[in-house]
Amino acid sequence: MDVALYFLSWALLAGGGFFCVVGAVGLLRMPDAFTRLHAASIIDTLGVGMIIAGLMVQSGLTLTTARLGIILVLVFFTSP
């Protein structure tokens, strides 16, 4: 069970890192402000969401998981 959680958390972290890199490239390559906002929303929702979810899986059922959940909810409400 620990190995499955380990691989799940690292898959979420790697996926989140991938989406952050793709969104950052989109911020550099997009021509106008509205399409750049779309690239920034990819970073917020997918990238940061997957990274925080991966950290929540790694931390287990602790107070840290609750804090990460609160941060995740705040990021989703404040993303563009």
LINQUIZI-V111951 format. One record per pair of residues at least 24 apart in sequence whose C-alpha atoms are under 8 Angstrom apart, sorted by the first residue. I is the first residue (numbers start at 1). J is the second residue. If there is no record, write none. Layout:
((I	J) (I	J))
This chain:
((5	57) (5	58) (6	58) (8	54) (8	57) (9	53) (9	54) (9	55) (9	57) (9	58) (10	54) (11	54) (12	50) (12	51) (12	53) (12	54) (13	50) (13	51) (13	52) (13	53) (13	54) (13	55) (14	51) (15	47) (15	50) (15	51) (16	46) (16	47) (16	48) (16	49) (16	50) (16	51) (17	47) (17	51) (18	47) (19	43) (19	46) (19	47) (20	46) (20	47) (20	48) (37	80) (40	80) (41	79) (41	80) (44	75) (44	76) (44	79) (45	75) (45	76) (45	79))
